[in-house]
Amino acid sequence: MRIHNLTLKNIGPFREAHLEFIGPNDNTKKPPIIIITGENGTGKTIVIDAIRALFYGIFRKVERDVTSSKDFLIESEISLSHRINLIAKSKNSDGEIVTSDIDVNRFFTKNLKSKYETSFVINYWTSRLSNDTFNIKNIEAPETQGTLEDALTGIHLNTDVTKLITFFDYLSDSKDENEKKVGTKIYSIIKQIIDLSITDGHLSHVSRTQLQPKISIKNTEISLDKLSSGNLYIIQRFIFLLKQMYAVHINHGVPIEEINQIPGLIFIDEAENHLHPKWQKVFINNLLEIFPNIQIIITTHSPFIVSSVENARIYVCSSEGDGSVIKEETDFYRNKPIEEILMSPLFNTNNFNAEIS
C-alpha cells in the first residue's frame, strides 16, 4: 500500500491544505520520508488523524473530531491493486465519516472482508508506552487474522513483545524443517532489532523456564522490563511491525526470505518523546535498514530527525490568522547541518545576539 497525497478542507485548524507524499518523479517503491513539523498547536497530529479517520470510515472514530465545519473534505490517492481516490466529505447520523470506498475501510474491522488483498502492513505509532506486564504463562502462536483491526489505534502491548520473541525462539528449534526455517529467520530479525536498539547490548537468549527474553548489556543479563523507555519504544514498535509481516507471510504465501521486504505504511507521531538525540538521529535509518519497503509519515519537533533523513520531504505547519497552513520547505531544511536548523525560524534556538550572529 502507498499513499500518494492528501487534501484537507476545514480539518482541524486547516482551512485548506495539500501534501504531496509521492510525486510523479518519486520512486513509488522507495518513497520519500514525509516529515511534518511545526510549533505546538499548529496541526501536525491532525494530519495523521485525518488519514486515520479516512481509513476508518463508518466503522470507527478517531479519538477527536477532526472536522471543523459541516463543509469538510479529506481526499487521498492511494495504491492497492490499482490507484484509488478515497474521499470523505460527509458524516452519517452517528457522526461517522462516510467515504467513497467502503472496502478500504473494511481493512480495519476484523470480521469484514474487503475485495482488496491485504498483502501489506499498516501501523500507527504514538509516544504512549504500555504499562502492562511483560510476563506470560504460555508460549502462544501469534494471531494472523485481522491484524489490521487495531493497526491505527496506537496500542502496542508489552505481553505481545514477549509472546513474539518466545514463540519464534521456540519455532527455531522445531523438528519440522519449514517451521525451523521460519523461526530461525524471524528470530534473526528480532535479534537485529534488539541489537540495533540498545547501546552496548544484544539479545542473549530466551529463558525457557521463565519464558523471558534476556538482554545482555556489558556482561549483565536483564529482562525487557529493565530497559529504558526509549529502548522499549523502538523494540516494541519494530517487533509489532514484524508480527504483521508474519501474518502477511502466512496469509499470502510471501517467501520467508522476503518477509522484511513486505511493503507497508507507518504513521509516527512525535517519536522523539522517548529518544535521546543520539537515537533520534538514527531512528528512521535503523527502521529502513530492517524494513526497507516501508513508507513513513512522521510528525516531530526534533531538529535531529529533520536533519538526519536524506530522502525526506519536509512540511512545516505554522499559524496564520485564526488557523494554520502547511508549506513544503524541503529545500530550506534538507541537508543542512544541525546548527543551521537549530537557528532557523522554525526552531529559533539561537543563543547569540543579533550582532554576534
C-alpha positions as CSV (number, residue, x, y, z in Angstrom):
1,M,0.0,0.0,0.0
2,R,1.1,3.5,-0.8
3,I,-0.4,6.9,0.0
4,H,0.3,9.5,-2.7
5,N,-1.2,12.7,-1.4
6,L,-3.6,14.3,1.0
7,T,-6.0,17.2,0.5
8,L,-7.8,18.8,3.5
9,K,-10.6,21.3,3.7
10,N,-11.9,22.6,7.1
11,I,-10.0,19.9,9.0
12,G,-8.7,20.9,12.4
13,P,-7.0,24.3,12.1
14,F,-6.6,24.0,8.3
15,R,-9.0,25.8,6.0
16,E,-7.2,24.2,3.1
17,A,-4.0,22.1,2.8
18,H,-2.4,19.8,0.3
19,L,0.5,17.4,0.9
20,E,2.3,15.5,-1.9
21,F,3.7,12.3,-0.4
22,I,4.8,10.7,-3.6
23,G,5.3,13.0,-6.6
24,P,5.4,12.0,-10.3
25,N,9.2,11.9,-10.2
26,D,9.5,9.9,-7.0
27,N,10.2,6.2,-6.7
28,T,7.0,4.5,-5.5
29,K,8.8,1.5,-4.1
30,K,11.2,3.8,-2.2
31,P,9.1,6.9,-1.5
32,P,10.4,9.9,0.4
33,I,10.1,10.0,4.1
34,I,7.5,12.6,4.9
35,I,8.4,14.8,7.9
36,I,5.7,17.1,9.3
37,T,7.0,19.7,11.8
38,G,5.9,22.9,13.4
39,E,5.2,24.5,16.7
40,N,2.7,23.1,19.2
41,G,-0.9,23.6,18.3
42,T,-0.3,24.1,14.5
43,G,-2.0,20.8,13.5
44,K,0.8,18.3,12.9
45,T,-1.0,15.4,14.6
46,I,-4.3,16.4,12.9
47,V,-2.8,15.5,9.6
48,I,-2.3,11.9,10.7
49,D,-5.7,11.8,12.5
50,A,-7.4,12.9,9.2
51,I,-5.8,10.0,7.4
52,R,-6.8,7.6,10.2
53,A,-10.4,8.9,10.0
54,L,-10.4,8.5,6.3
55,F,-9.2,4.9,6.6
56,Y,-11.7,4.0,9.4
57,G,-14.7,5.5,7.6
58,I,-18.0,4.5,9.3
59,F,-16.5,1.6,11.2
60,R,-14.6,3.5,13.9
61,K,-13.9,7.1,15.1
62,V,-10.6,8.6,16.0
63,E,-10.1,10.0,19.5
64,R,-11.2,13.5,18.5
65,D,-13.4,15.0,15.8
66,V,-11.0,16.3,13.1
67,T,-13.7,18.2,11.2
68,S,-14.1,21.9,12.0
69,S,-17.1,22.5,9.8
70,K,-20.0,20.6,8.2
71,D,-18.4,21.6,4.9
72,F,-15.2,19.5,5.0
73,L,-13.1,17.4,2.8
74,I,-10.5,14.7,3.3
75,E,-9.2,13.3,0.0
76,S,-6.3,11.0,-0.7
77,E,-5.0,8.9,-3.6
78,I,-3.8,5.5,-2.5
79,S,-2.3,2.5,-4.3
80,L,-3.6,-1.0,-3.7
81,S,-4.1,-3.3,-6.7
82,H,-4.7,0.0,-8.5
83,R,-4.9,3.7,-7.8
84,I,-7.9,4.7,-5.7
85,N,-9.2,8.2,-5.0
86,L,-10.5,7.9,-1.4
87,I,-12.8,10.8,-0.5
88,A,-14.8,11.8,2.6
89,K,-16.9,14.9,2.7
90,S,-19.9,13.9,4.9
91,K,-20.9,12.1,8.0
92,N,-23.8,9.7,8.8
93,S,-26.3,10.2,11.5
94,D,-24.0,8.7,14.2
95,G,-21.3,11.2,13.3
96,E,-19.0,8.7,11.5
97,I,-17.2,9.8,8.3
98,V,-18.6,8.4,5.1
99,T,-16.0,7.5,2.4
100,S,-16.2,6.8,-1.3
101,D,-14.8,3.3,-1.0
102,I,-16.0,1.2,2.0
103,D,-13.8,-1.7,1.0
104,V,-10.8,0.3,2.1
105,N,-12.5,0.9,5.5
106,R,-13.2,-2.8,5.9
107,F,-9.4,-3.5,6.3
108,F,-9.6,-2.2,9.9
109,T,-12.6,-4.3,11.0
110,K,-11.7,-7.9,11.8
111,N,-14.9,-9.6,10.8
112,L,-15.4,-7.7,7.5
113,K,-13.9,-8.9,4.2
114,S,-12.6,-6.4,1.7
115,K,-12.4,-7.0,-2.1
116,Y,-8.8,-5.8,-1.9
117,E,-5.9,-8.0,-0.9
118,T,-4.1,-7.1,2.3
119,S,-0.6,-8.2,1.4
120,F,0.9,-5.2,3.2
121,V,1.2,-3.8,6.7
122,I,0.0,-0.5,8.2
123,N,0.8,0.8,11.7
124,Y,0.4,3.9,13.8
125,W,3.0,4.7,16.5
126,T,2.2,7.2,19.2
127,S,4.6,8.2,22.0
128,R,2.4,6.3,24.6
129,L,4.0,3.3,26.2
130,S,2.0,0.4,27.5
131,N,2.1,-0.3,31.3
132,D,1.1,-3.9,31.1
133,T,3.3,-6.7,32.2
134,F,6.0,-8.5,30.1
135,N,5.2,-11.8,31.9
136,I,3.5,-14.6,30.1
137,K,2.5,-18.1,31.2
138,N,2.4,-20.0,27.9
139,I,4.1,-19.9,24.5
140,E,1.5,-18.8,22.0
141,A,1.5,-18.6,18.2
142,P,0.7,-15.1,17.1
143,E,-2.8,-14.3,15.7
144,T,-2.6,-13.9,11.9
145,Q,-6.2,-12.9,11.1
146,G,-7.5,-9.4,11.3
147,T,-4.0,-7.9,12.0
148,L,-5.1,-4.5,10.6
149,E,-8.0,-4.2,13.0
150,D,-6.0,-2.4,15.7
151,A,-3.3,-1.2,13.4
152,L,-4.3,2.5,13.7
153,T,-5.1,2.6,17.4
154,G,-1.6,3.2,18.6
155,I,-1.9,0.4,21.1
156,H,1.2,-1.9,21.5
157,L,1.2,-4.3,24.4
158,N,4.3,-5.5,26.3
159,T,3.0,-9.0,26.5
160,D,2.9,-9.2,22.7
161,V,6.6,-8.5,22.6
162,T,7.4,-11.4,25.0
163,K,5.0,-13.6,23.1
164,L,6.6,-12.9,19.8
165,I,10.1,-13.4,20.9
166,T,9.5,-16.6,22.9
167,F,7.4,-18.1,20.1
168,F,10.0,-17.6,17.4
169,D,12.7,-18.8,19.7
170,Y,10.7,-22.0,20.2
171,L,9.9,-22.3,16.5
172,S,13.6,-22.0,15.5
173,D,14.2,-25.3,17.3
174,S,11.3,-27.2,15.6
175,K,12.0,-30.6,14.2
176,D,9.9,-29.6,11.1
177,E,12.3,-28.1,8.6
178,N,9.9,-25.5,7.3
179,E,8.9,-24.3,10.8
180,K,12.6,-24.2,11.8
181,K,13.4,-22.1,8.7
182,V,10.6,-19.6,9.5
183,G,11.6,-19.5,13.2
184,T,15.3,-19.0,12.5
185,K,14.7,-16.2,10.0
186,I,12.3,-14.2,12.2
187,Y,14.3,-14.7,15.4
188,S,17.4,-13.4,13.5
189,I,15.4,-10.2,12.6
190,I,14.2,-9.9,16.2
191,K,17.9,-10.1,17.3
192,Q,18.8,-7.5,14.7
193,I,16.1,-5.2,16.1
194,I,17.2,-5.5,19.7
195,D,20.9,-5.3,18.9
196,L,20.3,-2.1,16.9
197,S,18.2,-0.6,19.7
198,I,20.5,-1.0,22.7
199,T,23.9,0.7,23.1
200,D,26.5,-2.0,24.1
201,G,23.8,-4.6,24.4
202,H,22.2,-7.5,22.5
203,L,19.6,-10.3,22.7
204,S,21.4,-13.0,24.6
205,H,18.7,-15.8,24.7
206,V,15.2,-16.7,25.8
207,S,14.9,-18.3,29.3
208,R,12.6,-21.2,28.6
209,T,11.8,-21.8,32.3
210,Q,10.8,-18.2,32.9
211,L,9.6,-17.5,29.3
212,Q,11.5,-14.3,29.3
213,P,13.9,-12.8,26.7
214,K,17.3,-11.9,28.3
215,I,19.2,-8.9,27.2
216,S,23.0,-8.7,27.7
217,I,24.4,-5.3,28.5
218,K,28.1,-5.1,29.4
219,N,28.1,-8.7,30.6
220,T,25.0,-8.2,32.7
221,E,21.8,-10.0,31.8
222,I,18.5,-8.1,32.3
223,S,14.9,-8.7,31.3
224,L,12.9,-6.5,29.0
225,D,11.1,-4.6,31.8
226,K,14.5,-3.2,33.0
227,L,15.2,-1.4,29.7
228,S,14.7,2.3,29.3
229,S,11.6,3.8,27.8
230,G,13.5,4.7,24.7
231,N,14.8,1.2,24.1
232,L,11.4,-0.3,24.8
233,Y,9.7,2.2,22.4
234,I,11.9,1.1,19.5
235,I,11.9,-2.6,20.2
236,Q,8.1,-2.8,20.8
237,R,7.2,-1.0,17.6
238,F,9.6,-2.8,15.4
239,I,8.6,-6.2,16.7
240,F,4.9,-5.4,16.3
241,L,5.6,-4.5,12.7
242,L,7.4,-7.8,12.2
243,K,4.3,-9.6,13.7
244,Q,2.1,-8.0,11.0
245,M,4.6,-9.1,8.3
246,Y,4.5,-12.7,9.7
247,A,0.7,-12.6,9.2
248,V,1.2,-11.5,5.6
249,H,3.7,-14.4,5.1
250,I,1.1,-16.9,6.5
251,N,-1.9,-15.5,4.6
252,H,-0.4,-14.6,1.3
253,G,2.5,-17.0,0.9
254,V,5.3,-14.4,0.9
255,P,8.6,-16.3,1.0
256,I,10.1,-16.2,4.4
257,E,13.4,-14.9,2.9
258,E,11.5,-11.8,1.8
259,I,9.4,-11.2,5.0
260,N,11.1,-7.9,5.9
261,Q,10.7,-6.7,2.3
262,I,6.9,-6.6,2.6
263,P,5.7,-3.1,1.8
264,G,3.8,-1.0,4.3
265,L,2.8,2.3,5.6
266,I,3.7,3.7,9.1
267,F,2.4,6.9,10.8
268,I,4.7,8.0,13.6
269,D,3.6,10.8,16.0
270,E,6.3,12.5,18.0
271,A,8.7,9.6,18.4
272,E,11.4,11.9,19.9
273,N,9.5,12.0,23.2
274,H,11.3,8.9,24.4
275,L,14.6,9.2,22.4
276,H,17.9,10.7,23.3
277,P,19.2,13.0,20.4
278,K,21.7,10.2,19.5
279,W,18.8,7.8,18.9
280,Q,16.7,10.5,17.2
281,K,19.4,10.8,14.5
282,V,19.5,7.1,13.7
283,F,15.9,6.0,14.5
284,I,14.4,6.3,10.9
285,N,17.5,5.0,9.2
286,N,17.5,1.9,11.5
287,L,13.9,1.3,10.7
288,L,14.6,1.4,7.0
289,E,17.6,-0.8,7.4
290,I,15.5,-3.6,8.8
291,F,12.2,-2.8,6.8
292,P,13.4,-1.1,3.6
293,N,10.0,-1.0,1.8
294,I,8.1,1.0,4.4
295,Q,6.6,4.4,3.6
296,I,6.9,6.6,6.6
297,I,4.9,9.7,7.6
298,I,6.2,11.3,10.8
299,T,5.4,14.3,12.9
300,T,8.2,15.7,15.0
301,H,9.6,18.6,17.0
302,S,13.1,17.2,16.7
303,P,15.7,19.1,14.6
304,F,17.8,16.0,14.9
305,I,15.2,13.9,13.0
306,V,14.7,16.7,10.5
307,S,18.4,16.9,9.7
308,S,19.1,13.1,9.7
309,V,17.0,11.7,6.9
310,E,18.4,12.1,3.4
311,N,15.4,11.1,1.4
312,A,12.9,13.4,3.1
313,R,10.1,15.8,2.1
314,I,9.6,18.3,4.9
315,Y,6.4,20.1,5.6
316,V,6.1,22.9,8.1
317,C,2.8,23.8,9.9
318,S,2.5,27.3,11.1
319,S,-0.2,29.6,12.5
320,E,-1.8,32.1,10.1
321,G,-4.7,34.2,11.2
322,D,-7.1,32.1,13.2
323,G,-6.0,28.9,11.6
324,S,-2.9,27.1,10.3
325,V,-1.2,26.5,7.0
326,I,1.2,23.7,5.7
327,K,4.0,24.6,3.4
328,E,6.7,22.4,1.9
329,E,10.1,23.6,2.9
330,T,12.3,20.7,1.9
331,D,14.9,22.8,0.1
332,F,15.3,25.0,3.2
333,Y,15.9,22.2,5.7
334,R,17.2,19.2,3.8
335,N,21.0,18.5,4.0
336,K,21.5,21.4,6.4
337,P,23.9,20.9,9.4
338,I,22.0,20.7,12.7
339,E,23.4,24.1,13.8
340,E,21.7,25.8,11.0
341,I,18.4,24.0,11.6
342,L,18.5,24.9,15.2
343,M,18.9,28.6,14.3
344,S,16.1,28.5,11.7
345,P,12.8,30.4,12.2
346,L,11.1,27.1,13.0
347,F,13.3,26.2,16.0
348,N,14.7,29.6,16.8
349,T,17.2,28.4,19.4
350,N,19.9,30.9,18.6
351,N,21.8,31.7,21.8
352,F,23.7,34.6,20.3
353,N,22.5,38.2,20.0
354,A,22.0,39.7,16.5
355,E,25.4,41.3,16.3
356,I,27.3,38.1,17.0
357,S,25.0,36.1,14.7
